[in-house]
Amino acid sequence: MSHPQDITAFIAGLPKAELHVHMQGAASVETVLGLSRRYPEVGLPQEEAAMREFYEFTDFANFIEVYVAVARLVRTADDVYDLAVGQARDLSKANVRYAEATVTADSHMSVGIEPDALSDALTRGRADAMTQHGVELAWVFDIDGEFGLASGERLLSWCGSFLPEGSVGFGIGGPEADVPRSEFADLFRRSRDLGLHSVPHAGETVGPAEIWSAIDLLGAERIGHGISAAQDPVLMAALVERDIVLEVCPTSNVCTRAVASLDVHPFPILRDAGVRMTINTDDPGMFNTDLNREYGIAHDVFGLEPGDLAELSRESVRASFASRATKDRLLADIDGFAAARMVH
């Protein structure tokens, strides 16, 4: 096993990509506190200690409540731009070079941000994320399952007319219980007609059936979370056969009580079955984590050694929807970093 200081330095220096991170949930406590003070009428905490307590979730339903409440703080196109550039700043601190950030566009428009202004803010934010912080952002737009098909229709309509530069995916998040993925099959079919890849959340807080639905009915190319697949050997075999990648978020799963603790997280079961996986943060501002910490968990809890971690980083690049040029550049950077440390 590596010495702790060695593995910490290795993880910090390893170039990385992230595929499952929500732009809004990535906002740090400090960023959200600034928005709360800017918009006191929303009624969220105005002091840091109270905001951190607000972020201590009792269960997944409470997490969703908090997430929706924070969404009400993003009220102008400039707020969206600030979130994008701030997210890139924070990603760069963990040596993340490329990220596919999930944006719940309908929630931003529901507070009055104009459709074209939202698109423009994301385009400007993406450009400045690269020039200021060296992070290439791509966009995944998700339906908030809590608001159902009507919200999905509004999102798809926006995607048809206002897609910003760097748009790659279409997803669905929010609660799974009582929000069957099957209801959204037609929306996902139409999103694919727009050239967007299918990346739904499924199997985060419910059983394998919703993962099957995501694959068979939504055409999923990657699955957000998907950890309950570990309960179904046939499903794990299908994921391997169909080359579908899981976007695993360990700290998130503990914070939302999707799993009881890291020690019982199904990552090792899925890995032993040969399922392709990436490691991600989900909502790093809300869960007080970053990608370096998640890679540390992969080492400390799941037993991945430096060579495994380098391969995990390569897997995130390979499973991304980045351009061939971006993939080649990132893979070369990872290989160069690993070779300099004689890690394979």
C-alpha positions in Angstrom: 0.0 0.0 0.0 1.2 3.6 -0.6 2.1 5.9 2.2 -0.7 8.4 2.9 1.3 11.5 2.0 2.4 9.8 -1.3 -1.1 8.9 -2.3 -2.4 12.4 -1.4 0.2 14.0 -3.7 -0.5 11.5 -6.4 -4.2 12.2 -6.4 -3.7 15.9 -6.2 -1.4 15.8 -9.3 -3.5 13.4 -11.3 -5.3 15.1 -14.2 -9.0 14.3 -14.0 -12.4 14.5 -15.7 -15.7 14.6 -14.0 -19.0 13.4 -15.5 -21.6 13.8 -12.7 -21.6 17.2 -11.1 -24.6 19.6 -10.8 -23.7 23.2 -11.5 -26.0 24.4 -8.7 -25.0 21.7 -6.2 -21.3 22.5 -6.9 -21.7 26.0 -5.5 -19.7 26.3 -2.2 -21.4 27.3 1.0 -19.7 30.7 0.6 -21.2 31.1 -2.9 -24.7 30.2 -1.8 -24.3 32.4 1.3 -23.5 35.3 -1.0 -26.6 34.6 -3.1 -28.7 34.3 0.0 -27.6 37.7 1.2 -28.2 39.1 -2.2 -31.8 37.7 -2.2 -32.9 37.8 1.5 -36.5 37.6 0.4 -36.0 33.9 -0.4 -35.7 33.3 3.3 -32.6 31.0 3.4 -29.9 31.3 6.1 -27.8 34.5 6.2 -25.0 33.3 8.4 -22.4 30.7 7.6 -23.0 28.4 10.6 -26.7 28.3 9.9 -26.1 27.6 6.2 -23.8 24.7 7.0 -26.5 23.3 9.3 -29.0 23.7 6.5 -26.7 21.5 4.4 -26.9 18.6 7.0 -29.4 16.3 5.2 -31.6 13.9 7.1 -32.5 11.8 4.1 -32.8 12.0 0.3 -36.2 13.8 0.5 -34.7 16.5 2.7 -31.8 16.9 0.3 -34.2 17.5 -2.5 -36.0 20.1 -0.4 -32.8 22.0 0.2 -31.7 21.7 -3.5 -34.9 23.2 -4.7 -34.7 25.9 -2.1 -31.2 26.9 -3.2 -32.4 26.9 -6.8 -34.6 29.9 -5.9 -31.4 31.9 -5.2 -30.4 31.7 -8.9 -32.5 34.5 -10.2 -30.6 36.2 -13.1 -28.4 35.2 -16.0 -25.5 36.8 -14.2 -26.1 34.4 -11.3 -25.9 31.5 -13.7 -22.7 32.9 -15.2 -21.2 33.2 -11.8 -22.1 29.6 -10.9 -20.4 28.4 -14.1 -17.1 30.3 -13.6 -17.1 29.5 -9.9 -17.6 25.8 -10.6 -14.6 25.9 -12.9 -12.5 27.6 -10.3 -13.3 24.9 -7.7 -12.8 22.1 -10.2 -9.4 23.4 -11.2 -8.3 23.2 -7.5 -8.7 19.4 -7.8 -6.9 19.3 -11.1 -10.1 18.6 -13.1 -9.5 19.5 -16.7 -12.9 18.6 -18.2 -16.3 18.4 -16.6 -19.8 17.6 -17.9 -21.9 19.9 -15.6 -25.6 19.2 -15.2 -27.9 22.2 -15.5 -31.6 22.1 -14.5 -32.5 24.8 -17.1 -36.2 24.8 -16.4 -35.7 25.7 -12.7 -33.7 28.8 -13.8 -36.3 29.8 -16.3 -39.1 29.3 -13.8 -37.7 32.2 -11.7 -37.8 34.5 -14.7 -34.5 34.1 -16.5 -35.2 34.5 -20.2 -34.4 31.5 -22.4 -31.9 33.2 -24.6 -30.2 34.9 -21.6 -29.8 31.5 -20.0 -28.1 30.1 -23.1 -25.9 33.2 -23.4 -24.9 33.0 -19.7 -23.8 29.3 -20.1 -21.9 30.1 -23.3 -20.1 33.0 -21.7 -19.5 31.0 -18.5 -18.0 28.1 -20.5 -15.7 30.4 -22.4 -14.4 32.1 -19.3 -14.1 28.9 -17.4 -11.5 27.8 -20.0 -9.6 31.1 -20.2 -9.6 31.9 -16.5 -9.3 28.4 -15.0 -8.2 26.0 -17.8 -11.4 23.8 -17.3 -13.4 22.7 -20.3 -17.1 22.6 -19.3 -19.7 20.7 -21.2 -23.4 20.8 -20.5 -26.0 18.1 -19.5 -29.5 19.4 -19.1 -31.8 17.4 -16.8 -35.4 17.2 -16.0 -36.3 17.6 -12.3 -38.4 14.5 -11.9 -40.3 16.1 -9.1 -41.9 18.5 -11.6 -42.8 15.8 -14.1 -43.5 15.7 -17.8 -44.5 19.4 -18.1 -41.1 20.5 -16.9 -39.5 18.0 -19.3 -41.5 19.4 -22.2 -40.4 22.9 -21.3 -36.8 21.8 -21.1 -36.9 19.9 -24.4 -38.5 23.0 -26.1 -35.6 25.1 -24.8 -33.1 22.6 -26.0 -34.6 22.7 -29.5 -34.2 26.5 -29.8 -31.5 27.7 -27.4 -28.8 25.0 -26.9 -25.6 26.7 -25.8 -22.1 25.7 -27.1 -20.8 22.6 -25.4 -24.2 20.9 -24.9 -23.7 17.1 -24.8 -26.4 15.3 -22.7 -30.0 15.0 -21.5 -30.9 13.6 -18.2 -33.4 13.3 -15.4 -32.7 13.7 -11.6 -34.6 14.3 -8.4 -36.7 11.7 -6.7 -37.2 8.2 -8.2 -39.9 6.9 -6.0 -43.2 7.6 -7.7 -41.5 9.1 -10.7 -41.0 6.1 -13.0 -38.4 6.6 -15.7 -40.8 4.9 -18.2 -42.9 8.1 -18.2 -40.1 10.0 -19.9 -39.3 7.7 -22.8 -40.7 9.9 -25.5 -38.8 13.0 -24.2 -35.6 11.1 -24.2 -36.3 9.8 -27.7 -36.8 13.4 -28.9 -33.7 14.6 -27.1 -31.6 12.1 -29.0 -33.0 13.6 -32.2 -31.4 16.8 -31.1 -28.1 15.1 -30.8 -28.0 14.9 -27.0 -26.7 11.8 -25.3 -29.0 10.0 -22.7 -27.6 10.2 -19.2 -30.5 9.6 -16.7 -30.1 9.2 -13.0 -31.5 5.8 -12.0 -31.0 3.3 -9.2 -29.7 5.8 -6.7 -32.4 5.4 -4.0 -34.6 2.7 -5.5 -34.0 -0.8 -6.8 -32.7 -2.2 -10.1 -36.0 -1.9 -11.9 -35.5 1.8 -12.7 -32.0 1.1 -14.1 -33.6 -1.5 -16.5 -36.1 1.2 -17.5 -33.4 3.8 -18.1 -31.5 1.4 -20.3 -34.4 -0.2 -22.2 -36.8 2.8 -22.4 -34.6 5.9 -22.2 -31.6 4.6 -24.2 -29.2 5.4 -21.4 -25.5 5.5 -22.5 -24.4 6.2 -18.9 -26.4 5.9 -15.7 -26.2 8.6 -13.0 -25.4 6.6 -9.8 -26.9 3.2 -10.7 -25.5 1.6 -7.5 -28.6 -0.6 -6.9 -27.4 -2.6 -9.9 -25.2 -4.4 -7.4 -28.4 -6.2 -6.2 -29.0 -7.8 -9.7 -26.3 -10.0 -11.2 -28.2 -10.2 -14.5 -28.3 -6.4 -14.7 -24.6 -6.1 -13.9 -23.9 -8.5 -16.8 -26.2 -6.5 -19.1 -24.3 -3.3 -18.2 -21.0 -5.0 -19.1 -22.4 -6.5 -22.3 -23.9 -3.2 -23.4 -20.9 -1.2 -22.3 -22.9 1.2 -20.1 -21.0 3.3 -17.6 -22.1 4.1 -14.1 -21.4 7.6 -12.7 -20.7 6.7 -9.0 -20.7 9.4 -6.3 -19.6 7.8 -3.0 -19.9 10.8 -0.6 -23.2 11.9 -2.1 -24.6 8.4 -1.5 -23.8 8.6 2.2 -24.9 12.2 2.6 -28.3 11.5 1.1 -28.6 8.2 3.0 -28.7 6.2 -0.2 -26.2 4.0 1.5 -25.6 3.6 5.2 -21.8 4.2 5.1 -18.8 4.0 2.8 -17.9 0.7 4.2 -21.0 -0.9 2.7 -21.0 1.0 -0.6 -21.5 -1.4 -3.5 -18.6 0.0 -5.6 -16.5 -3.1 -4.9 -19.3 -5.5 -5.9 -19.8 -3.6 -9.2 -16.1 -3.4 -9.9 -15.7 -7.1 -9.3 -18.5 -7.8 -11.8 -16.6 -5.8 -14.4 -19.0 -2.9 -14.6 -17.4 0.3 -16.0 -17.5 3.1 -13.5 -16.4 6.6 -12.9 -16.0 8.5 -9.6 -17.7 11.8 -9.2 -18.8 14.4 -6.6 -22.5 15.0 -7.6 -23.0 18.1 -5.5 -19.6 19.0 -4.0 -20.7 22.3 -2.4 -23.6 20.6 -0.6 -21.6 17.5 0.4 -18.4 19.3 1.4 -16.2 17.2 -1.0 -14.2 17.5 -4.2 -12.9 15.0 -6.7 -9.6 14.6 -4.9 -11.5 13.5 -1.8 -13.5 11.0 -3.8 -10.4 9.5 -5.3 -9.0 9.3 -1.8 -12.1 7.3 -0.8 -11.5 5.0 -3.8 -8.0 4.3 -2.4 -8.7 4.3 1.3 -12.0 2.5 1.3 -12.3 0.6 -2.0 -8.6 -0.4 -2.1 -7.6 1.2 -5.5 -3.8 1.6 -5.8 -2.2 4.5 -7.9 -2.3 2.5 -11.1 -6.0 1.8 -10.6 -6.7 5.5 -9.9 -4.9 6.5 -13.0 -7.1 4.0 -14.9 -10.2 5.4 -13.2 -9.3 8.8 -14.5 -8.8 7.5 -18.0 -12.2 5.8 -17.7 -13.8 9.2 -17.0 -12.2 10.6 -20.1 -13.1 7.6 -22.3 -16.7 7.6 -21.0 -17.1 11.4 -21.6 -18.7 13.0 -24.6 -15.7 15.2 -25.1 -14.2 15.7 -28.6 -11.6 13.3 -29.8 -9.0 16.0 -29.5 -9.9 16.7 -25.9 -9.9 13.0 -25.1 -6.5 12.5 -26.7 -5.0 15.4 -24.9 -6.3 14.4 -21.5 -5.4 10.7 -21.9 -1.9 11.8 -22.9 -1.7 14.0 -19.8 -2.8 11.2 -17.6 -0.3 8.7 -19.2 2.5 11.2 -18.9 1.7 11.9 -15.2 1.5 8.1 -14.5 4.7 7.3 -16.4 6.7 9.9 -14.5 5.8 8.0 -11.4 6.3 4.6 -12.9 2.6 3.8 -12.4 0.7 1.7 -15.0 
